Structures are given as C-alpha cells and as structure tokens.
Amino acid sequence: MISGFSKLTKEEKINWLVENYFDNNSNAINTIKQYWHDDKKLQQLHDDFIENTVSNFYLPMGVAPNFLINSKEYAVPMVTEESSVVAAASLVAKFWSTKGGFKTTVLGTTKIGQVHFMFAGDTATLERYFKEKKIALVAATASITKNMEKRGGGILDIKLVDKTAELENYYQLHITFETKDSMGANFINSCLEAIAEEFRNDAIEIVMSILSNYVPECLVRAEVSCKIEELGVSNPQKFAEKFYQAVKIAEIEPYRAVTHNKGIMNGVDAVVIATGNDFRAVEAGVHAYAARSGKYTSLSHCTIDDGVFKFWLDLPLALGTVGGITALHPLAKLSLEMLQQPSAKELMQIIATAGLAQNFAALRALTTSGIQHGHMKMHLQNILNQLGASLREKEKITKFFEGKTVSHAAVVSKFEEINQR
C-alpha cells in the first residue's frame, strides 16, 4: 500500500514501481523511458492527458487511401494493433471506388442526457410540477448553452418519464441535445447538473445526472451497391448468394453476430481512435443498438434483388471534431486535417464507411478463401519478428509457407531448422 502516489514525480513513480514490481530490473526503466518523447513540451502534453503517467503506449497509425464517399475522395487514418485491418480497408476502398464508391446519409444527430430521481408522491402532482418548471429548467442552463446555441445547437426537449413500473418511485428527466461539431459530453453533463439543481425540491431525491452513450437518434447509414456481375469474382451470382447468407446468419445467430459486428468495429474504432474520439463510448452505444430489438443481431444488411447487390449498415455515432483530445493530440489534429477538416456529420459518415468496408472485406474472405488466409500472412511476420529473424531468414521462411498453413510451432520449427544448417 502506498499513500500519495499521485504526488510523486514521474521519476519517483517509476522508481517505486521498479523497486516493488520489477525486482529493481533496470531493463524496465529503460523500456518505460524508451517511449518518452525527446521533445519535453510534447511529452508534458501527453503526461497531462491522464493521471499518474509514466510513459506513452504506442499503437501503429496507418492510412487507407482511395475511399470515395459521396463522390469525395479520402485517405482515412487508422490506429490499430490488429493485423490486416488497414490492408483490408484499403483493398475494399479501391474496389468500390470503381463502382461509384460509398453512399452515406446522416439520419439524425440527437444526443441524450438524463436526470435520474426518486419521488414517492402522487404522479399527477409530479407532472404538474414538471409542467410548471419546464421553462425554468431550460433557463437554468442559459449560461452553459449560450455559445452552443450560437452554433445552432442546445437543448431540444425535456420530457418527464415514469419508470415506477420497473423500479419503485423511479422517474427521469429525458433530455435531448444537439451539440453540432463537439461530442458534447461535458456540455451535456453540465446542463444536466444545472437542470437537476433547478428541479430538486424536498420531495424529489436526485440520484444522478449523466449523459447516455446510447444514441439511437444520432445515426448514420453507409451503403454500397452494384450489379451482381460487377462483383469481380469468378462466379458472381454464387458469391452474392453466399455473402447474403452470411449476413442473414449474423442477423439471426447472436454468437455469429458478435464476431460479425466486432469486425465492423475493427474499422470503426481505428478511425475513432485516430481522430481522438472516445472508442469505449462508441462501442457501448453501437452494441446496445445491435440489441435494440431485445436480441443481439447484425449491424449490417444485404439484399440481392433484380440483379443488384446492395450492402449497408446503420450506426449510432456520437463524435466530435472540436474540443477534448481532438484539439490537443497532435496526431488527432493531423488525422482530422488528413480528412480535410470534416464536420462531426462528415466524420460520422467516414467512420461508418470504414466499418462497412471492414465488414465487406471480412465477409468476402469468409465466403471465398477463408479468413485465415490474410490473417496468417500478417501473423507469420509477427512470429518472425518475435523470433528476431533476419531479413534473409524472413524471405526464406515466407517463401516456404506460401500456400501452407501457418502455425507458431511450424514457424519456430522452420526457423530452428534454418539456423541449424
């Protein structure tokens, strides 16, 4: 047990960690410091993002070019540690760019916050009190909403919701917001706390005031379509039918749907992280949306009607292009610049497209060569890097495994065989 850890300097924190958890191993110190920025000002910026910072944890940042979205070209930044995600997105982007590209539509941008409270009295009395206070509730946020309203945002509506059938004495104020180009978490939470303070009285017990990361009305659609014969495979009709079946399976089978949707999020999260947005909030909201019917199901859908292949998805995405880390992290700022400084609406469309592209790539692989073909090519390189293989050894072993099944044991065996000669 240690008291006052947060008050120690970074060096003192590291020394304490190494002494207590790394057996005074100097290699641990070297590894931690190896990832510090030489630029002290830049390092201080990163140190200030969170508490008790000791180092930076790097993830690879790649670029998927050739995305044609609503007739506009993009090079999409992606931050991920998973092999083949960027390659798959790039291939699919190029494939669909020759067929009119991706079409996207923002279906809504409304976000939600709630004041949760308990009230043991008569519901009719509470309803009268709410009607009397509604204008005052909005007025209580005037100093907070002033700038947002200038940008066309602010509070859209406040409703009283009776939840007593599910939990005794439980009610909520359900409040909808428009936050324009900011994700709006701090704005929404500040508004909610002001509203709660104005609403409370001796009979109303405020439990909590917090935004919701479930945003089913902050929705974007991304889609692609072409004639079946333009799908670029040897038997396009058969491919389209298998692809359709794969999507239908994900729609009815939750075990498959989870992995299916995880593949979508490979693309979504990579761009969310690259642009400094909150991937945990996005993940939580997306998966809640996938289960909105009471059963977890596919986020994407497919039809093959009248000789036309159509593939699309709807995603709830609450994103920002101003404020927070997007305005502080140098690479997040660079990512937004690479995307030509999109509005929040445009970023929703780009990110949904990345998810659809990733899903198309996975389903195309699954229904043709199998998912492991591309994965194992990248996995082979990771194994060889772990083994410290030289360039010559990498070339030899890669050639040996062409058309063969890659496993860790098989690669190690081949590596040892080469080194025994």
C-alpha positions in Angstrom: 0.0 0.0 0.0 1.3 3.5 -0.9 -0.2 6.9 0.1 0.4 10.0 -2.0 1.4 8.1 -5.2 -0.1 10.8 -7.4 2.1 13.5 -5.6 5.3 11.7 -6.6 7.3 13.0 -9.5 7.3 10.8 -12.6 10.8 9.6 -11.8 9.8 8.7 -8.3 6.7 6.8 -9.5 8.9 4.8 -11.9 11.5 4.0 -9.2 8.7 2.9 -6.8 7.2 0.6 -9.5 10.6 -0.9 -10.4 11.5 -1.5 -6.8 8.2 -3.1 -5.8 7.1 -4.9 -9.0 10.1 -5.4 -11.3 12.8 -6.6 -8.7 14.9 -3.4 -9.4 15.3 -4.5 -13.0 16.9 -1.6 -14.9 15.5 -3.0 -18.2 12.0 -2.0 -17.0 13.2 1.6 -16.5 14.9 1.6 -19.9 11.7 0.3 -21.6 9.5 2.9 -19.9 11.8 5.8 -20.8 12.4 4.5 -24.3 8.9 5.6 -25.3 9.3 9.1 -23.9 9.3 11.9 -26.4 12.6 13.8 -26.8 10.6 17.0 -27.1 9.9 17.7 -23.4 7.0 20.1 -24.2 5.3 17.4 -26.3 5.9 14.8 -23.6 4.4 17.1 -21.0 1.3 17.4 -23.2 0.9 13.6 -23.2 1.6 13.4 -19.5 -1.3 15.8 -18.8 -3.9 13.7 -20.7 -4.3 11.3 -17.7 -3.1 10.8 -14.2 0.0 9.0 -12.8 1.7 9.0 -16.3 4.9 7.0 -16.6 5.3 6.6 -20.3 3.5 6.5 -23.7 1.9 3.4 -25.2 2.3 3.5 -28.9 -0.1 1.9 -31.4 0.6 1.8 -35.2 -1.1 4.5 -37.3 -1.7 3.6 -40.9 -3.6 5.1 -43.8 -6.2 3.5 -46.0 -6.4 5.5 -49.3 -8.9 5.5 -52.2 -12.1 5.9 -50.1 -14.7 7.5 -52.4 -17.6 8.7 -50.2 -20.4 10.7 -51.7 -18.2 11.4 -54.7 -15.4 12.8 -52.5 -12.0 11.1 -52.1 -10.5 10.5 -48.7 -7.3 9.0 -47.3 -8.5 7.5 -43.9 -6.2 7.4 -40.9 -6.5 4.2 -38.8 -4.9 3.4 -35.4 -5.0 -0.3 -34.5 -2.7 -3.1 -33.5 -4.6 -5.8 -35.4 -3.0 -7.2 -38.5 -4.7 -6.9 -41.9 -7.3 -4.2 -40.8 -5.7 -1.4 -42.8 -4.9 -3.6 -45.7 -8.4 -4.9 -45.9 -9.9 -1.4 -45.7 -7.6 -0.2 -48.4 -8.4 -3.1 -50.8 -12.2 -2.6 -50.3 -12.0 1.1 -50.7 -10.2 0.7 -54.0 -12.6 -2.0 -55.1 -15.7 0.1 -54.5 -14.1 3.3 -55.9 -14.5 1.9 -59.4 -18.2 1.2 -58.8 -19.4 4.7 -57.7 -17.9 4.4 -54.2 -19.8 4.5 -50.8 -23.0 6.4 -50.3 -23.7 7.8 -46.8 -26.6 9.6 -45.1 -26.8 11.1 -41.7 -30.2 10.0 -40.3 -30.1 12.1 -37.1 -27.7 13.9 -34.7 -29.7 14.0 -31.5 -27.9 13.1 -28.3 -29.4 12.2 -24.9 -28.9 13.0 -21.2 -31.0 12.0 -18.2 -31.6 13.2 -14.7 -32.5 10.1 -12.6 -34.5 10.8 -9.5 -36.8 9.2 -6.9 -40.3 10.6 -6.0 -42.6 8.8 -3.6 -45.6 11.1 -4.0 -48.5 11.2 -6.4 -47.6 11.0 -10.2 -50.2 13.7 -11.1 -48.6 16.1 -8.6 -45.2 15.4 -10.1 -46.5 16.0 -13.7 -48.0 19.4 -12.7 -44.7 20.4 -11.0 -42.8 19.4 -14.1 -45.0 21.5 -16.4 -44.7 24.5 -14.1 -40.9 24.1 -14.0 -40.1 23.2 -17.6 -39.3 26.7 -18.9 -37.2 27.4 -15.7 -35.3 24.2 -16.3 -34.2 25.4 -19.7 -33.5 28.9 -18.4 -31.2 27.4 -15.7 -28.8 26.3 -18.4 -28.6 29.7 -20.2 -25.0 30.5 -19.4 -23.9 27.0 -20.5 -26.0 26.8 -23.7 -25.3 30.3 -24.9 -22.3 29.5 -27.2 -23.7 26.2 -28.3 -26.9 27.9 -29.4 -24.9 30.4 -31.5 -23.6 27.3 -33.4 -27.2 26.0 -33.9 -27.1 23.5 -31.0 -28.5 23.4 -27.5 -31.4 21.7 -25.7 -34.1 20.3 -28.0 -36.6 19.0 -25.5 -37.2 17.8 -21.9 -39.6 15.0 -21.0 -40.7 13.5 -17.8 -40.6 9.7 -17.9 -42.3 7.5 -15.4 -40.3 4.3 -14.7 -42.1 3.3 -11.5 -43.4 0.1 -13.1 -39.8 -1.1 -13.3 -38.4 0.4 -10.1 -40.4 1.8 -7.2 -40.5 5.6 -7.1 -38.1 6.0 -10.1 -38.6 8.8 -12.6 -36.3 10.5 -15.0 -36.0 13.7 -17.0 -35.1 12.6 -20.5 -33.4 15.5 -22.3 -32.4 15.6 -26.0 -29.5 17.8 -27.2 -27.9 19.0 -30.4 -24.1 19.5 -29.9 -23.1 20.3 -33.5 -19.3 19.5 -34.1 -18.5 18.7 -30.5 -19.1 15.2 -29.0 -20.7 17.2 -26.2 -20.2 15.1 -23.1 -19.0 17.9 -20.8 -21.7 20.3 -22.3 -24.5 17.8 -21.7 -23.4 16.8 -18.2 -23.1 20.5 -17.2 -26.6 21.2 -18.5 -28.0 18.1 -16.7 -26.5 19.2 -13.4 -27.9 22.7 -13.7 -31.4 21.2 -14.6 -31.2 18.8 -11.7 -30.4 21.6 -9.3 -33.3 23.7 -10.5 -35.7 20.7 -10.4 -35.0 19.3 -7.0 -37.2 20.0 -4.0 -37.9 18.4 -0.6 -39.9 15.6 -2.2 -37.5 14.9 -5.1 -34.3 13.0 -4.5 -31.8 13.4 -7.3 -29.9 10.1 -7.8 -27.6 11.2 -10.6 -27.4 13.3 -13.8 -25.4 11.9 -16.7 -25.4 11.7 -20.5 -26.2 8.4 -22.2 -23.8 6.8 -24.6 -26.8 5.1 -26.2 -27.6 7.4 -29.1 -30.1 5.6 -31.4 -31.2 9.0 -32.9 -27.6 10.1 -33.7 -27.5 7.7 -36.6 -25.6 7.4 -39.9 -26.1 5.0 -42.9 -23.3 3.8 -45.2 -24.0 1.6 -48.2 -22.6 0.2 -51.5 -24.4 -1.4 -54.4 -23.6 -2.7 -57.9 -24.8 -5.2 -60.5 -24.1 -8.7 -59.4 -21.9 -9.4 -62.4 -19.7 -6.4 -61.4 -18.6 -8.1 -58.1 -15.3 -9.0 -59.5 -15.2 -12.8 -58.7 -15.3 -15.9 -61.0 -18.9 -16.8 -60.1 -20.5 -13.5 -59.0 -24.1 -14.9 -58.6 -22.8 -17.7 -56.3 -20.6 -15.2 -54.4 -23.6 -12.8 -53.9 -25.8 -15.6 -52.6 -23.2 -16.8 -50.1 -22.5 -13.3 -49.0 -26.2 -12.7 -48.5 -26.5 -16.0 -46.5 -23.5 -14.9 -44.3 -25.2 -11.7 -43.4 -28.6 -13.4 -42.8 -26.8 -15.8 -40.4 -25.4 -12.9 -38.5 -28.9 -11.4 -38.3 -30.4 -14.5 -36.6 -27.5 -16.0 -34.7 -26.1 -13.9 -31.8 -22.9 -16.0 -31.5 -22.1 -15.1 -35.1 -23.4 -11.5 -34.8 -21.0 -10.6 -32.0 -18.0 -11.6 -34.2 -19.6 -10.1 -37.3 -20.0 -6.8 -35.5 -16.6 -6.9 -33.9 -15.2 -7.0 -37.5 -17.2 -3.8 -38.2 -15.7 -2.2 -35.1 -12.2 -3.1 -36.3 -12.7 -0.4 -38.9 -14.8 2.0 -36.8 -12.6 2.0 -33.7 -9.4 2.5 -35.8 -10.7 5.8 -37.1 -12.4 6.8 -33.9 -9.0 6.5 -32.1 -7.1 8.2 -34.9 -9.3 11.3 -34.6 -9.2 11.5 -30.8 -12.7 10.3 -30.1 -14.0 8.0 -27.4 -14.0 4.5 -28.7 -15.4 3.0 -25.5 -18.5 5.2 -25.8 -18.9 4.3 -29.4 -18.5 0.6 -28.7 -21.1 0.7 -25.9 -23.6 2.6 -28.0 -23.2 0.5 -31.1 -23.6 -2.8 -29.3 -26.7 -1.5 -27.4 -28.1 -0.5 -30.8 -27.4 -4.0 -32.1 -29.6 -5.4 -29.3 -32.4 -2.8 -29.5 -34.9 -5.4 -30.6 -34.2 -7.5 -27.4 -32.0 -9.9 -29.4 -28.4 -9.1 -30.4 -28.2 -9.0 -34.2 -26.1 -7.9 -37.2 -25.5 -4.2 -37.7 -25.1 -4.7 -41.5 -27.7 -6.0 -44.0 -27.7 -7.2 -47.6 -30.1 -7.7 -50.5 -29.7 -9.3 -54.0 -32.8 -8.2 -55.8 -33.3 -7.7 -59.6 -29.7 -8.5 -60.3 -28.4 -5.8 -57.9 -26.1 -6.4 -54.9 -26.7 -4.0 -52.0 -24.9 -3.9 -48.7 -25.4 -1.4 -45.9 -25.3 -0.6 -42.2 -26.7 1.9 -39.8 -24.5 3.0 -36.9 -25.2 5.3 -33.9 -22.1 7.5 -33.6 -21.7 10.4 -31.2 -18.5 12.1 -32.4 -16.7 15.4 -32.2 -14.2 17.3 -34.3 -13.7 20.2 -31.9 -12.7 20.2 -28.2 -11.2 17.5 -26.0 -8.3 15.4 -27.2 -9.2 16.2 -30.9 -7.9 19.7 -30.2 -4.9 18.6 -28.1 -3.3 15.4 -29.5 -1.0 16.4 -32.4 -1.8 13.2 -34.3 -5.5 13.5 -33.8 -5.3 17.0 -35.2 -3.3 15.7 -38.1 -5.9 13.0 -38.7 -8.6 15.5 -39.0 -6.5 17.6 -41.3 -5.9 14.5 -43.4 -9.7 14.0 -43.6 -10.0 17.7 -44.8 -11.3 19.0 -41.5 -14.7 17.3 -41.6 -17.7 18.4 -39.6 -19.0 15.9 -37.0 -21.6 14.8 -39.5 -19.0 14.2 -42.1 -16.8 12.3 -39.6 -19.8 10.1 -38.8 -20.1 9.2 -42.5 -16.4 8.5 -42.9 -16.3 6.2 -39.8 -19.4 4.3 -40.8 -17.9 3.7 -44.2 -14.7 2.4 -42.6 -16.9 -0.1 -40.7 -18.8 -1.2 -43.8 -15.6 -1.6 -45.7 -14.1 -3.8 -43.0 -17.2 -5.9 -42.8 -17.3 -6.4 -46.6 -13.6 -7.4 -46.6 -14.3 -10.0 -43.8 -17.4 -11.5 -45.4 -15.7 -11.7 -48.8 -12.8 -13.6 -47.2 -15.0 -15.8 -45.2 -17.2 -16.8 -48.1 -14.2 -17.4 -50.5 -10.6 -18.1 -49.4 -11.4 -18.1 -45.7 -10.5 -15.5 -43.1 -7.2 -17.1 -42.1 -5.5 -16.6 -45.5 -4.9 -12.9 -45.0 -4.6 -13.0 -41.2 -1.9 -15.7 -41.2 0.3 -13.8 -43.7 0.5 -11.0 -41.2 0.7 -13.4 -38.3 3.8 -15.0 -39.9 5.6 -11.7 -39.9 4.7 -11.1 -36.2 6.1 -14.5 -35.3 9.3 -13.9 -37.3 9.7 -10.5 -35.5 9.3 -12.2 -32.1 12.0 -14.7 -33.1 14.3 -11.9 -34.2 14.6 -13.3 -37.7 17.0 -11.5 -40.1 15.8 -10.2 -43.5 17.3 -13.2 -45.2 15.6 -15.6 -42.8 12.2 -13.8 -43.2 12.4 -14.1 -47.0 13.2 -17.8 -46.8 10.5 -18.7 -44.3 7.9 -16.6 -46.0 8.6 -18.3 -49.3 8.4 -21.7 -47.6 5.0 -21.0 -46.1 3.4 -19.8 -49.4 0.3 -22.0 -49.8 0.9 -23.7 -46.5 -0.8 -23.5 -43.1 0.9 -21.1 -40.7 1.2 -22.0 -37.1 3.5 -20.7 -34.4 5.1 -24.2 -33.8 5.6 -24.7 -37.5 7.3 -21.3 -37.9 9.6 -21.9 -34.9 10.5 -25.3 -36.3 11.4 -23.9 -39.7 13.4 -21.1 -38.1 15.4 -23.5 -35.9 16.0 -25.8 -39.0 17.5 -22.9 -40.9 19.7 -21.8 -38.1 21.0 -25.4 -37.5 22.4 -25.5 -41.0 
